[in-house]
Amino acid sequence: MLVILGFAMIAVFMVLIMTKKLTPVLALIIVPTVFGLFAGAGLGMGDMVLDSMKSMTSTAALLMFAIIYFGLMIDVGLFDPLVKFILRKLGNDPAKVVLGTALLAAAVSLDGDGSTTFILTTAAMLPIYLRLKMSPVVLTCVAGLANGTMNIVPWGGPTARAATALEIDVNDVFVPMLPSLIAGVAVVLAFAWLLGIQERNRLRATLPEIWGVPDTAEAFDGGAPAGGTGTGRGRRGSNPGGAAPAVGGLSPDGSSVAVLDRPEEPVDDSDTAMADTALDPNRSTLRPKLFWFNLALTVAVMGMLIADLVPLPYVFMVGSAIALLVNFPNVKDQGTQLVAHAPSIVAVVSMVMAAAVLTGVLTGTGMVEAMSAWLVQIIPSSMGPFLAVITGVLSIPMTFFMSNDAFYFGVLPVLSETAGHYGISAAEMARASITGQPFHMQSPLVPAILLLVSLAKVDLGDHHKKVLWRSAVVSLVMLGVGMLTGAIGIG
């Protein structure tokens, strides 16, 4: 009964948020509560939820002050030069922008922290997406795929958990999986390019007055639109004879619609390319004279994150306090800045706290243990030699529906013990178990993904529609490459 209730609860939750019948916060609270009552939890459900919530308070504090800190850094202009540099390099081609998003997210993911990756990627890329009228869901999809794939690095968490649970060296798990990691990143980049092309085509169809109908990507990179006479590189004021401007309007011969222009020279504060976006060059919160101070402070905060000398929530608490004090010495301005970021804070912290209801009920009622035991029992003995492959496949849904700790310390040791009777080593089982991480990172139980969709103002259901099947493909490719290279064997 617990197994049926557990899977039914997860299925109902996913259907409700993907069909937008309930917001994720409400679904995280209401669905587990109803199923917990059916499981006989009764009044004890409150203690289950509070116990789960205690383990999430530090995460909620981290996300809250991280939002404040990086929100302040965006407001004061720390990321403006980076975004302008990226824009000059990528031009206005959506395919290049999405590919650049994947590369940026993958590079930042090397620090092993999903929250930091999503904050920096969103800060750098979201204004560009909004300026070019691109869908933020594409940003969250690509960033989530890249971070999930890179999450198997030894310092990312899952690999260390798998090695610890099976009492083996972490290098024995990770190093043989490098080809799988490379293949996974390659698939992510391919998905990013295809998503970018889809965005390019969508913009041509839905916004012809801005994008026109060019035959090649050249027009998206500042060239003349198809059918036009060519106006150089589309710079403001470069059209001879008082030709139409590059943003909207017709090309000089009136034959086609011009595309958004690409600035050839460095964008300065007088440029209006970022007007009405988070990087508006005329916003009152800019602090150009404090740029180097803010950069040094951010480097120091990132250094503390990597060094892990003090708890991360405290790092961001102190960093936010210093940033507010220096950039906004007036008490009224400090209050205004905190209120300005309140919507993002409420959105992500409320979702983290609501997730405690789901995890509390799953754990407290014994659903997780029952589901794990059932999955182990239904594997027939004839499938024993394939337990490593089966573990890799199971890691895709199981790490989505339960925490990494529950899977790696609860399920993996049982599977590994059974696999040992068929000549499958613990290292092979550990390697197979981490291939599900691209899918795991999209789970509503992962605070970082909640932060990503909140910062990008994207509905979690919309994110899941676009990312889940792609992340499953990435996981299966990593598993397949692991089998081909011998890192994951058959007994």
N, C-alpha and C positions, 0 to 999 in steps of 0.2 A: 504493500500500500504506500509506504514512504517513497519507494522508487517511482511509482506512478504519479504521486502527488508532486514529487520533485521535478520530473520532466514536464508535467502538465503546467506547473507554475511558471517554469522558464518559457515554455511555448506561449502561454497566454501573455506573459510580459512582453515578449518580442513582438507578437502580433499587435498588441495594443499600441506600442510606441511606433512601429513601422507603418501602421495604418492611421496614426495620429488620432486615435480615439481618446488617448490620455497623454498628458505630458510625461516625460520620463520621471520627474519627481513624484507625481501622483501615482504613476504605475509602480514605482519602487516601494511606495508605502502601502498602497491599497492591495495589490495583488498578493504579496507575501503575507499580509495580515489575514486575508480571506483563506488562503491555503494553509496558513499556520493554525487557524481555528479548526479546519478540517483534519489536520494532523493531530489534534488533541492538545495543542500547546496551551490553550486557555489563557488564564491570567499570567502564566509564566512567560508569555511571549515578551512582556515588557522588559524583564530581566535579560532575556536573550538579546534583545535589540540594544539595550544599554551596554551590555558586555561588548558587543560588536562595535558600538559607537566609541567606546573608550580607546580602542585600537586605531580609530580613525581621526581622533581629535588633532593629533600632531600633523597628519596629512592635511586636514582642513585649515589649520593655522599656516602651514607652509604655502598652500595655494592662495590663501587670502592675502598674505603679505607679499607673495611673489607677484600677484596681480597688481597690488599697489605699487610695488617697486618698479616693475617694467612698464606699467602704465605711466608712471611719473617720467621715466626715461624717454618714453615716446613723446609725451607732452613737451618736455623741455628741449627736444630736438636731437637727442643722442644718436638716433638711428637714421636721421634724415640723410646724411652723406652716404650711408650704406645703401639705402633704398634708391637714391638718385644714381649711384654707381651701377647698381644692378639694372636699373631701368635703361641706362645708356648702353649697357652691354647686351641686354636682352631685346631691346627695342620694344615694339608693340605687338610682336607675334605671340599670340596665346600659347602656341606649342612650345616656344622657347621659355616663356614665363613658367609654365607648368613643369617643364623639365628642370629649370633652374630651382624651382621649389623642392623637387625631389632631391637634387644634389645638395642643396643647402640643409635640408632636414637630415639627410644621411650623414653629412659632415658633422653637424652639431650633435647628432646622436652618439658620436664617439665618446661623449662625456658620460654616457650610461644613464642619464637622467631624462625621462620623457617629458617632465614638466618644463624643464629648461629648454629642451628642444622645441616644444610647441610654442612657448612664449616667444623665443627669438625668431622662429620661422614665421609666426603670425605677425609679429611686429614688423618684420622686414617685408613680407610679401602681401599681406592683406590690403594695405593701401594701394598697391599696384593692381591687384585684382579688382578693387572697387573702381579705380580710375578707368580701367579698360573694360568695365562692365562685365567682368568674368564672374562665374559662380564661385562663391566661397566654399561650397561643398567640394569642389574639385581640389581646393587647397587642403581641406581637412582630410580628404581621401588620400592624396599623395603623401602628405606629411605623416599620416597614420601608417601607411604602408612602409615608408622608409624607416620610420622609427621602430616599428614592429620587427622588421627584418634585422636591423642593427642591434636589437635587444638581446641577441645571443652572445654579444661580446662578454668576456669573463667577468667584467666589473658591472655588467648590466643587471645582474640579479638571478635570472633563471638558470644560467649555466652553473653559477656558484651553488645554487640550491640543489640542483641535480647531482653535482659532484659531492656535496656534503651529505645528502641523503643516502648515497650509495658508497660513501667513504672511499672516494677515488680522487686523484689529482685533477684539478680543474683544467690543466693544460691537456690532459689526456682526452678530455671531452671536447674542448674548443678547437685545438689545432687541426685535427682531421676534418673538422667541419668548415674549414676555410673555403674550399671549393663550393660548398653549398651556400655559404654566405655570399660569395661573389655571384653565383648564379641567381640567388634571390634578389640581390641589388640590381642585377641586369634586367630581371623581369619587372621590377618596380619602375626602372627607367623606361622600359618599353611601354608599360601601362601609362606612365606620365606623358610620354610623347603622344600616344593615341588619345588620351583625354584632352591634351592640348589641341590636337587636330579637331576633335569633336567640338571644343569650345570655339575654335576658329570658324568652323562651319556654322555653328549656332549663331554666332555674332553676325555673320554675313546675312543669315536668313532673318534674324529678328531685329537687327539694327542697321539696315542698309543705308540709312541717312548718315551714319557715322563710319561704318566699315566698308561700304560699297560691296562690289561683287568681283574682287580680283581673282584671276585665274591661278596665280601662284602665291607663294608665301612672301614674294618680294615686296608686295604692297604693304604687308604687315610689318615690314622691317624698314619702312620709310621710303620705299620706292613709289613710282607712279602706279595708280590703279590700272587694271586692265582696260584697255580701250582709250586711256588718256594719252596725252602727248608727252607726259613726263615733266615734272617740275623740280628737278634736282632731287634733293634728299628730303623735301617736305619741310624745310625750316620756315619759321615765321618770317614773313617779309621777303622770302626768296623767290616768290612768283613774280615774273616780270610783268610790267604793264598793269599793275594793280589787279593781278589775278586773284581768284577766290582764295580765301584762307584755307589752310590745310585741315582744319578741324571742321568736318561737315561741309556742306556746300558742294558745288560742282567743280570739276577740274576746268582749267582755262578754256577748253574747247566745248565745254558743256556736255561732253559725251558720257561722263560717269561721275560717280560720287567719290570724293577724295576720302582717304582714310585718316585716322588720327595721326598727327605729325609726330615725328621722333626728334627730340632736341639733339642737335649735333654738338652744341657747346655745353659746358657744364651748367647745370641749372642753378641759378642763384636765387636769392630771396625775392627778387622782383619777378621771377617766373611764376606763372599761374597754373602750371601743369598739375600741381598737387592741391589746388583750391578745392575746398569743400570735402577734403578727405582728412584722415587722421594726421596727415603730414602737411597740412595747409601751411605754406611758408609765412603767412601773416597772422598765425594764431598768437594770442596774447601770452601763452605759457612758455614761449621759446626763451631759452637762456643761453644764447651763443657764447657769451663771455665765460660761462661755466662749463663749456664743452669738455675741456681736458680734465677738470675735476670730476665730472660725471663719468667720463670714460675710465679714469683711475679707480673710482669707487666701484664701478661695475666689474672691472678686472679683479679687484680685491674680493668682491662678493663671489665671483666665479671661482677664484682661487680657493676660497674657503669651502665652496661646494665640493671641489675636487679633493682638497686635503682632508675633508671630513673630520675636522678637529672639534667642532662644536655642532650641536643639533641644527639641521638646516632651517627649521622654522625661526630659530633665534637669529640666524644669519640674516634672513630677509627682514625680520623685525628691526634689527639694528640698522641695516642698510636703508630701509624705508624711512626710518626716523631721521637719519643723517641727510638723506636726499631731500626730505621735506624741509628740514631746518635750514639747509644751505640754499636751496633753490627758491623756497617760499618762506622767508623769515617772518612775514606778517601772519599773525594767528588766524585772521579771517581767510587768507589765501590757503592756508594749510587745511582748514575745514572744507573749503570749496573743493580742493583737490581730492580729499577723501570721499566727499559726496559724489564727485564726478565718476569715481570708479566703483561706487556702491552697487550699481546694477550687475556688473560682471562678478563682483564678489558674492552677492546674494545668489546668483544663478549657479555658480560652481560649488559653493559651500553647502547650499541646500541640497544639491544633488549628492554630494559626498555623504552628508548626514543621512539622506534618504536611502542611500545604498546600504547603510548599516542595517536597515530593516530586512532587506533581502538576504544579506550574508548572515545576519543573526538568526533568521528563521531557518535558512538552509542548514546551518551548523547546529543550532540549538535543538531542533527537532530530530536530528539524526539523518536528515535527507541526504546530505553529502556522503556520509559513510555508507548508507544503504545503496545509493546510486553507484558508488565506486565498487562495492562488493558485488553488486549485480553484474556490472560490466566485466569484472574479472571472472565471475562464474560462468557467464554465457560463452566464453571463448572455449571452443572444443579442443580436446587434447591433440587432435590432428593438426590444429593450427599452431601448435606449440613452436615449431621451428620458425614461424613467421611473427613471433611475439614482438620483435623489435619494430618491424614494419607496422604491426597493429598498434603498438604504443605510439608511434609517430602519428598515425591517423587519429587515434583517440585523443591525442594531445590537442588537436584542433578544437573540437567542441568542449572538451573537459576543462581546458584552461580558460575558456570563454565563460563558462558557467560557474567556475569556482576559482578561488585565489590560487596563485602560484604555490603558496605554502601548502595549501590543502592537497594540490596535485602532486607536488614533488616530494612532500614528506608523508603523505597518506597513501596515494595510489601507486606511485612509481616503485617504492620498495617492494610492494606485493607483486607487481608485474615482473620486476627484476628477479626476485627470488624464484618465481615460476620459470622464467626464461633460462635461468642457470641450469636447469635440468635438461635443457635442449642444446647446451653448448654455446649459448649467447652470453657474451661478457657484460658486466655491469656498465662498462664504458660505452658499449654499443647501445645499450638501453638508454643511457643518459643522453647520448647524441640524438637518438630518435625522439626523445621526449621534448627537446628544445625546438624542434622544427615547427611546432604549433604557435610559436610566439607572434608571428605576424597577425594571426587571427586573434590571439589572446589580447593584444594591445587595443583591440576595438571594443572590448567588453565594457559595459557600463559599470562594472566593478573596479575598473582601473581609473583612479582619480585623474591621471594625466589626460586621458581621452575626454573626460568631462571638461577639463580645463580648455582643451583645444576647441571643442565645439562651442563652448561659452564665449571664448575670446573672438571666435570668428562669427558668432551669432548664427550658428547653424543648428538646425533641429537634429537631434541624435538619430531619429528614424531616417531622415534624409541621408545622413552620413552612412548609416548601416546599409541602406539600399545600394549605395554606390561602392562601398568598400568591402563588404563581407565576402562576396564571391571572389573578388580580386585577391584579398588576403588569403583565402583558402587555396587559390591557385599558387600563390607564392610559397605557402607552406608545403604543398605537395611537390612543387619543383625542388625545394630544398631537401625534402625527404628522398625524392628520386635520385638527385645528384649524390646524396649521401650513400645510397645503395650502389650506385654505379662506381663510386670511388672506393667502396669497401669500408667506409666509415661506419655504415650500418649494414650488418650482415644478416644472413639467414642461417639458422642453426641446422 
